[in-house]
Amino acid sequence: MKIIGLADPEVESSLRGAGIGMSVDEARSIAQVLGRDPTLTELFCYDAMWSEHCSYKSSRATLKEFLPSDAPNVVMGPVEDSGIVAIDDKWCVVISHESHNHPSQILPNEGAATGIGGIVRDVNCMGATVVATADPLRFGDPFGPKASKVRWVAEGVVDGIWQYGNALGVPNIAGDVVFSESFDDNCLVNVVSLGIVRRDQIIRSR
């Protein structure tokens, strides 16, 4: 896709026309790193990996400010698939959290199931035994002008969570549901997974 030599409005128009959500500055930085105009396929790959879902690019600073990850009992902070906190000298709790709008807004059942499956995997791959999941959920107004779509999304998300959780045999022990018209067009699915592991049995991907 042509980026080098084009004005910002032209680049913006090309990106949006292709369905790519990255900023003009981001697109220009890709071209600078590559030393050429990126292909459309390359832009889609960057757009996915630089998305909020994958990189937390807009919320990372806030998360660091309000969710410190350094403490005497923190065995592992945000460097691997899951965080690990010590309970005592031998045992640790492994924690993973996943948050997304899409794909659940588009494919509620499959999207929510993917969320549960991903965080259970992230905890398990640290060597832990997964013992619980939780799911704070945000949906649109079930009695508002978009009630039909909102209810379809909510029902599909709940189905996806229990179906995947039940298949794994992992209990859902907590969560909440909030309905607000602000989520009519973009639900918010949060899922949490907890596991336990002996300190000497932690597995690191590196």
N, C-alpha and C positions, 0 to 999 in steps of 0.2 A: 504494500500500500504506500502511495506517495505521501511522504511527510517532509522530507528535506526540501527546502525551497518554497514551501507553501506557507501562506499566512495562517495565523491561528484559527480564524473562522472557517477556513477551508479544511484544515485538519479536523477540527471539531465536527464539521458536517460529514466528513468521510467516516470518522469513527462511529458517530451515531447512526449513520446510514447502514453501517455493517453490523450494528447491534453491539458495539463495543463500548463499555462504560468508563474506560480509563480517561484520565485527564489529558489535555494536550501536552502539558509538561511531561507527563509520564511517557507518552508516545515519543516525544522528542528525545527523552533520555535513553529509550530503547534504541532509537536510530543512532544516537551518539555512541553507545556501547558497541553496537554491531558495526559501525562505520559505514552504514548503508541504510536504505529504506527496508524496514522489516516486511516480510511477507504477511499476508492475511492470517495464515495459520500460526505464524509466530506471535502475532498480536493477540490472537485468541488464547494462546497458551499463557502469555504474560498476563492477560486480563483475568484469566481464571486464578492464576497463582498469586496475583496482587490484589485479589478481591478481599473484601472485609472478612468473608468466611474463611479464607485460607490464611491471610496474613494479619488480620486485625489492624489494618493500616490506620484507620481513623480512631480506633479505641485503645490502641496500645499505650499511649501516653497516659490516658485516664486510668487504665488498669494498673499501670506501674505506680501511679500516685496513690490510689486507694486500696490496692491489693498487694502489699509488700510480700516478697517471696524469700526474704532472708531472715532467718531466726535460728537459734541454737538447735531447735528440734526439726528444722527443715533439712531432710536428707538430700533431696533433689528438687531444685526449683524448675522453672520453665525452660529446660534444655533438652528434654526427651519427650516421649509420648505422653507421660503423666507426671504429676508432681507427687512427691513422697514425703510424708511427715512421720517422725518417730513417735511411737506410743511409749516405749521404754527402751531398754538397751538391746532387746531382741526383736521386737515386732514393730512394724510400720503400717500406716494407712496409705494407700495409693489412691489418688483422686484425679479424675478427668472430667472435663466439662466441655460441652459442645453447644453452640448456639447458631441457629440459622433462620432465615426467612424462606428462602428457596433452598431446596426443591419442594418443601412441604406445601407452599402456596400453589404450586403447579400439580404435584403428585403427592397429595397428603399422606396416603398410606405408605408408599415406598419411601418418601422423603423422611418421615419420622422413623421408620424402621432402620433406615440407613444411619440416622443419628444415633440411635441406641446401639446398633451393631458396631459403629465406629468407636464409640467411647468404651464399650465393653472390651473391644479388641485392644485399645490403647492401654487399659489397665492390665489386662491379661498378659500382654507382651512384655510387661515389666517384671514378670515372674509371679504376679499376685493372683490370688484366688478372688474372683469377683463375688461380692456378697450382696450388693444392693444397687439399685438405680433410683433416680428421682427425676421429676419432670415439671418444672415451672412453665406453664403455657400461656400464651396471649393470643386471643382470637378477636375478631370483629364483633359487631353488635348482632346477636342472633335474632333480633326483632326489628332491625333497621332496614333500610332500603335494599341492602345487599344480603338479606337474611339467608336466602337460598344458598348462595356461594359460601357464606360464612359457616353455615351448618355443615355443608359438605366437607369443607376443610377441617373443621373441628372433629367431626366423626371419623374422617379418614386418618387424622393424626393420632387420635386416641386408639383407633384400631391398630395402626402400625406399631405403636409403642407396646401395647399388650401382646400382640401377636409375636413380635420378635423377642420380647422379654420372656414370655411364657415358653417359647421354643428353646431358649437358652436355660431356662430354669432359674432365672435371676429375679428376685422379688423387687417390686417397685414400692419403696417405703416412704416416699415423701413427694411433695410437689404442690402446685396450686394452679388455679385457672382464673384468668381475668378476661372479661369481655369488654371491649371498648371499640367504638367506631373508628378510632385511630388505627386499628389493625384490620379494617375491612378489606384492604387490598394487599396486605402484607402481614401475615401472621408471624409470630415469633415463637419458635420452638427451642426450648432449652432442655438439655438432658445431662444428667450427672451420673457418674459411675464411681463406685467405691470398691476397693479391694483390700486384702490384707496380705502381707508378705513378711517373711523373716529377713532381717537386714542382710544376712549372709547369702540370701537367695535372690537378691535383686538382679534383674537382667537389664543390661544397657545395650541399646541398638548399636552404639558406636563400637 
